[in-house]
Amino acid sequence: MKTKDVAWHGICELRLLKKSIHPGLLKSFTTHQSRCSAPFKLMRGSNDVDGRFEIPILHTAGGLVGGDQLTLKVIADPGTSGLLTTAAAQKVYGSVGLSRLHPEGKWAKQNCHFQIEKDADLEWLPQEVVMFGESLFEQKMRVDLYPDSSFFGAEVVRLGRTSAGENLGAGCWRSRLEICRNQLSKTQWEFVDQLELGGKALSSDHGMANKPVFGSLVWIAPTWVSKESLENLVQSCLAERVELEGLMSCSALDHGLSARYLGASSQAARFWFFRIWVLTRKLRKLSSPLNLRVWPIQENPSSKLCAIRTD
């Protein structure tokens, strides 16, 4: 009897909507409409003091195997603000050399499209991706936004379960991020980032240098944020590397910033990205972010370790 491949294709479609608290009041908040298919599920959302809607996305299958696909589509209506996160780290199980049908392995894939309308603000902060030995994972992300809207995204990936003495082996992690701005009826590229971590890149001094953790962060700011403010922000971000292990870099973009982490600690990557997040919120005179309620213990921005400047 021929064995058939069985794979998930989970779809999550989410729309952020602006709602007034009461007719006649100026203050508003963001809510949502959604449609999900297994293994995706949305957990209960909540609003912060700015009215920003925080919603965790749950992957109920417990991890991805070769052939699985996830599709995430998000539309942020004009004037909305949202924070998307995940309820747990995403595990990607081994594939290369583990199947007689596909000895070369099969890719688990995730496709994300974020459409951020005028004066909207979206933050994408999933928990880390944990790549098991011999696993294959490819992510493609497209972000479309307007001159007065913004996008903040950060991701951390661990290449192998190092606590068990495991590395990625013949596995591979791929990512492609495209961010475009709709300006004067034209599409302007803001940021394109394509990476592949596998093979010689895992051990090369110009690649991962045998470090198991990689992190990437990007903030595309509203165009009213000045270049001087961005340069000052980058210097403040670099100053926040104190007492964190690993290599960290940060640089200004035309309308935002980009940061990287390379090291052995996913916690250090998350801590530093949290500090940058605090500073971007401060620049826009928004409330300081709190520890995400579904995440494991994180540092407190007011702690001695995270000495965020307030002067």
QUIHUKA-V305598 format. One record per pair of residues at least 12 apart in sequence whose ideal C-beta (glycine too) atoms are under 7 Angstrom apart, sorted by the first residue. I is the first residue (numbers start at 1). J is the second residue. D is the distance in Angstrom with one decimal. If there is no record, write none. Layout:
BEGIN
i=I j=J d=D
i=I j=J d=D
END
This chain:
BEGIN
i=3 j=101 d=6.9
i=5 j=67 d=5.8
i=7 j=67 d=3.5
i=7 j=68 d=5.1
i=8 j=39 d=5.5
i=8 j=61 d=5.9
i=8 j=68 d=4.7
i=9 j=69 d=4.5
i=10 j=37 d=5.9
i=10 j=38 d=6.2
i=10 j=39 d=4.8
i=10 j=40 d=4.2
i=10 j=70 d=5.0
i=11 j=37 d=4.8
i=11 j=40 d=6.7
i=11 j=71 d=4.7
i=12 j=36 d=4.7
i=12 j=40 d=4.2
i=12 j=57 d=6.3
i=12 j=72 d=5.1
i=13 j=34 d=6.5
i=13 j=35 d=4.7
i=13 j=73 d=4.8
i=14 j=32 d=6.0
i=14 j=34 d=4.7
i=14 j=74 d=4.8
i=15 j=32 d=6.3
i=15 j=33 d=4.8
i=15 j=75 d=4.7
i=15 j=77 d=6.8
i=16 j=30 d=5.3
i=16 j=32 d=5.5
i=16 j=53 d=6.2
i=16 j=76 d=4.5
i=16 j=77 d=5.8
i=16 j=80 d=4.1
i=16 j=82 d=4.6
i=17 j=30 d=6.8
i=17 j=31 d=5.3
i=17 j=32 d=6.3
i=17 j=33 d=6.4
i=17 j=77 d=5.5
i=17 j=80 d=6.6
i=18 j=30 d=6.1
i=18 j=77 d=5.8
i=18 j=79 d=4.6
i=18 j=80 d=5.0
i=19 j=31 d=5.1
i=28 j=51 d=5.9
i=29 j=47 d=5.0
i=29 j=51 d=3.6
i=30 j=47 d=6.9
i=30 j=51 d=5.9
i=30 j=52 d=6.3
i=30 j=53 d=4.0
i=30 j=80 d=4.4
i=30 j=81 d=5.5
i=30 j=82 d=5.9
i=31 j=53 d=6.3
i=32 j=45 d=6.5
i=32 j=53 d=6.1
i=32 j=55 d=6.6
i=38 j=60 d=6.7
i=39 j=59 d=5.5
i=39 j=60 d=4.5
i=39 j=61 d=3.8
i=40 j=57 d=6.7
i=40 j=59 d=6.6
i=41 j=58 d=4.5
i=41 j=60 d=5.5
i=42 j=55 d=6.0
i=42 j=57 d=6.1
i=43 j=55 d=7.0
i=43 j=56 d=4.4
i=43 j=58 d=5.5
i=43 j=87 d=5.9
i=48 j=287 d=6.0
i=49 j=287 d=5.0
i=50 j=81 d=6.6
i=50 j=286 d=5.6
i=50 j=287 d=5.1
i=51 j=81 d=6.6
i=52 j=81 d=4.2
i=52 j=82 d=6.5
i=52 j=83 d=5.8
i=53 j=82 d=4.8
i=54 j=83 d=4.4
i=55 j=84 d=6.2
i=56 j=85 d=5.2
i=56 j=86 d=6.3
i=56 j=87 d=4.5
i=56 j=294 d=4.5
i=57 j=84 d=6.5
i=57 j=86 d=5.2
i=57 j=87 d=6.9
i=58 j=87 d=4.3
i=59 j=90 d=6.4
i=63 j=91 d=3.6
i=63 j=92 d=6.7
i=63 j=93 d=5.5
i=64 j=90 d=6.8
i=64 j=92 d=4.9
i=64 j=93 d=6.7
i=64 j=108 d=3.9
i=65 j=93 d=5.0
i=65 j=108 d=6.6
i=66 j=95 d=3.6
i=66 j=102 d=6.9
i=66 j=105 d=5.9
i=66 j=106 d=3.0
i=66 j=107 d=6.6
i=66 j=108 d=6.0
i=66 j=136 d=6.4
i=67 j=106 d=4.6
i=68 j=108 d=4.7
i=69 j=109 d=4.9
i=70 j=110 d=4.4
i=71 j=111 d=5.0
i=72 j=112 d=4.5
i=73 j=113 d=5.1
i=74 j=114 d=4.9
i=74 j=115 d=6.9
i=74 j=122 d=7.0
i=75 j=115 d=4.7
i=76 j=115 d=6.9
i=76 j=116 d=4.7
i=76 j=117 d=5.9
i=76 j=120 d=4.0
i=76 j=122 d=4.9
i=77 j=117 d=5.6
i=77 j=120 d=6.7
i=78 j=117 d=4.5
i=78 j=118 d=4.6
i=78 j=119 d=5.6
i=78 j=120 d=6.0
i=79 j=119 d=5.0
i=79 j=120 d=6.3
i=80 j=120 d=4.9
i=81 j=120 d=6.8
i=81 j=121 d=4.2
i=82 j=122 d=5.3
i=83 j=123 d=4.5
i=83 j=125 d=6.7
i=84 j=123 d=7.0
i=84 j=124 d=5.3
i=85 j=125 d=5.0
i=85 j=126 d=6.0
i=85 j=292 d=5.3
i=85 j=294 d=6.5
i=86 j=126 d=4.2
i=86 j=127 d=5.0
i=87 j=294 d=4.9
i=88 j=127 d=6.1
i=89 j=127 d=4.6
i=89 j=128 d=5.1
i=89 j=130 d=5.2
i=90 j=129 d=4.8
i=90 j=130 d=7.0
i=91 j=130 d=5.0
i=91 j=132 d=6.7
i=92 j=108 d=5.5
i=92 j=129 d=6.5
i=92 j=130 d=7.0
i=92 j=131 d=5.1
i=92 j=132 d=6.2
i=92 j=135 d=4.4
i=92 j=137 d=4.6
i=93 j=132 d=5.1
i=93 j=135 d=5.9
i=94 j=132 d=4.8
i=94 j=133 d=5.4
i=94 j=134 d=3.8
i=94 j=135 d=5.0
i=94 j=171 d=7.0
i=95 j=134 d=6.2
i=95 j=135 d=5.7
i=95 j=136 d=5.2
i=96 j=134 d=4.1
i=96 j=136 d=6.7
i=96 j=170 d=4.5
i=96 j=171 d=6.1
i=97 j=134 d=6.0
i=97 j=170 d=6.8
i=98 j=134 d=6.5
i=105 j=134 d=6.8
i=105 j=136 d=5.0
i=106 j=136 d=6.7
i=107 j=136 d=4.5
i=107 j=137 d=6.9
i=107 j=138 d=5.1
i=108 j=136 d=6.6
i=108 j=137 d=5.1
i=109 j=138 d=5.0
i=110 j=139 d=4.6
i=111 j=140 d=5.1
i=112 j=141 d=4.3
i=113 j=142 d=4.9
i=114 j=143 d=4.7
i=114 j=151 d=6.6
i=115 j=144 d=5.1
i=116 j=143 d=6.9
i=116 j=144 d=6.7
i=116 j=145 d=4.0
i=116 j=149 d=4.6
i=116 j=151 d=5.9
i=117 j=146 d=6.5
i=117 j=149 d=6.6
i=118 j=146 d=4.7
i=118 j=148 d=6.0
i=118 j=149 d=6.2
i=119 j=148 d=4.9
i=119 j=149 d=6.2
i=120 j=149 d=4.7
i=121 j=149 d=6.5
i=121 j=150 d=5.0
i=122 j=151 d=5.5
i=123 j=152 d=4.5
i=124 j=153 d=4.1
i=125 j=154 d=5.7
i=126 j=155 d=6.3
i=127 j=295 d=6.4
i=128 j=156 d=4.0
i=128 j=157 d=6.3
i=128 j=158 d=5.9
i=128 j=266 d=5.1
i=129 j=157 d=4.5
i=130 j=158 d=5.0
i=130 j=161 d=6.9
i=131 j=157 d=6.4
i=131 j=158 d=6.6
i=131 j=159 d=5.2
i=131 j=160 d=6.4
i=131 j=168 d=5.7
i=131 j=171 d=6.0
i=131 j=173 d=5.8
i=132 j=161 d=6.4
i=133 j=160 d=5.6
i=133 j=166 d=4.7
i=133 j=167 d=6.5
i=133 j=168 d=6.3
i=133 j=169 d=4.6
i=133 j=171 d=6.5
i=134 j=169 d=4.8
i=134 j=170 d=5.5
i=134 j=171 d=4.9
i=135 j=171 d=4.5
i=136 j=171 d=5.8
i=136 j=172 d=5.5
i=137 j=173 d=5.3
i=138 j=174 d=4.3
i=139 j=175 d=4.9
i=140 j=176 d=5.0
i=141 j=177 d=4.8
i=142 j=178 d=5.0
i=143 j=179 d=4.4
i=144 j=180 d=5.3
i=144 j=182 d=6.4
i=145 j=181 d=5.9
i=145 j=220 d=6.6
i=146 j=181 d=6.9
i=146 j=182 d=5.4
i=147 j=181 d=6.5
i=147 j=183 d=5.5
i=147 j=222 d=6.9
i=147 j=223 d=4.4
i=148 j=222 d=5.0
i=149 j=222 d=6.6
i=150 j=220 d=6.0
i=150 j=221 d=5.4
i=150 j=222 d=5.2
i=151 j=179 d=6.6
i=151 j=220 d=4.7
i=152 j=219 d=4.8
i=152 j=277 d=6.8
i=152 j=280 d=6.2
i=153 j=218 d=5.6
i=154 j=217 d=4.1
i=154 j=273 d=4.5
i=155 j=215 d=6.9
i=155 j=216 d=5.7
i=156 j=213 d=6.7
i=156 j=215 d=4.4
i=156 j=266 d=5.3
i=156 j=269 d=4.8
i=156 j=270 d=6.1
i=157 j=173 d=5.7
i=157 j=214 d=5.3
i=158 j=212 d=5.8
i=158 j=213 d=5.4
i=158 j=266 d=5.5
i=159 j=173 d=6.6
i=159 j=197 d=6.4
i=159 j=202 d=6.8
i=159 j=212 d=5.1
i=160 j=212 d=5.7
i=162 j=212 d=4.7
i=168 j=198 d=6.9
i=168 j=202 d=6.1
i=171 j=198 d=6.4
i=172 j=196 d=6.5
i=172 j=197 d=6.8
i=172 j=198 d=3.1
i=173 j=197 d=4.6
i=173 j=198 d=6.7
i=174 j=196 d=4.9
i=175 j=195 d=4.9
i=176 j=194 d=4.7
i=177 j=191 d=6.9
i=177 j=193 d=4.5
i=178 j=192 d=5.4
i=179 j=191 d=4.2
i=179 j=220 d=5.5
i=190 j=220 d=5.2
i=190 j=255 d=6.1
i=191 j=218 d=5.9
i=191 j=220 d=6.4
i=191 j=253 d=6.2
i=197 j=214 d=6.4
i=208 j=262 d=6.8
i=211 j=262 d=5.4
i=211 j=263 d=5.5
i=211 j=264 d=5.9
i=212 j=264 d=6.0
i=213 j=263 d=5.5
i=213 j=264 d=6.0
i=213 j=265 d=6.3
i=213 j=266 d=5.1
i=213 j=269 d=5.9
i=214 j=261 d=6.8
i=214 j=262 d=6.0
i=215 j=260 d=6.7
i=215 j=261 d=3.4
i=215 j=269 d=3.7
i=215 j=273 d=6.4
i=216 j=260 d=5.9
i=217 j=258 d=7.0
i=217 j=259 d=4.2
i=217 j=273 d=5.1
i=217 j=276 d=6.2
i=218 j=256 d=6.6
i=218 j=258 d=5.1
i=219 j=256 d=4.7
i=219 j=257 d=5.3
i=219 j=280 d=5.3
i=220 j=255 d=6.1
i=220 j=256 d=4.3
i=221 j=255 d=5.4
i=221 j=256 d=4.7
i=223 j=255 d=5.6
i=225 j=283 d=6.9
i=229 j=283 d=6.3
i=230 j=252 d=4.6
i=230 j=256 d=7.0
i=230 j=257 d=6.3
i=231 j=252 d=5.6
i=233 j=257 d=6.3
i=233 j=279 d=6.1
i=233 j=283 d=5.9
i=234 j=250 d=5.3
i=234 j=251 d=6.4
i=234 j=252 d=5.0
i=234 j=257 d=5.7
i=236 j=279 d=5.4
i=236 j=309 d=6.5
i=237 j=250 d=4.6
i=237 j=259 d=6.5
i=237 j=276 d=4.9
i=237 j=279 d=6.1
i=238 j=250 d=5.4
i=240 j=272 d=6.5
i=240 j=275 d=4.1
i=240 j=276 d=7.0
i=241 j=272 d=6.3
i=242 j=307 d=7.0
i=243 j=305 d=5.9
i=244 j=268 d=4.5
i=244 j=271 d=6.0
i=244 j=272 d=5.5
i=245 j=263 d=5.7
i=245 j=264 d=6.9
i=245 j=265 d=5.6
i=245 j=268 d=5.2
i=246 j=261 d=5.8
i=246 j=262 d=6.1
i=246 j=263 d=2.3
i=246 j=264 d=6.8
i=246 j=265 d=6.2
i=246 j=268 d=5.2
i=246 j=269 d=6.9
i=247 j=262 d=4.5
i=247 j=263 d=6.1
i=248 j=260 d=7.0
i=248 j=261 d=5.5
i=248 j=272 d=5.8
i=259 j=276 d=6.0
i=270 j=298 d=6.8
i=271 j=299 d=5.1
i=274 j=298 d=6.4
i=274 j=299 d=6.5
i=275 j=306 d=5.7
i=275 j=308 d=6.4
i=277 j=289 d=5.5
i=278 j=301 d=5.1
i=278 j=308 d=5.3
i=288 j=301 d=5.9
END
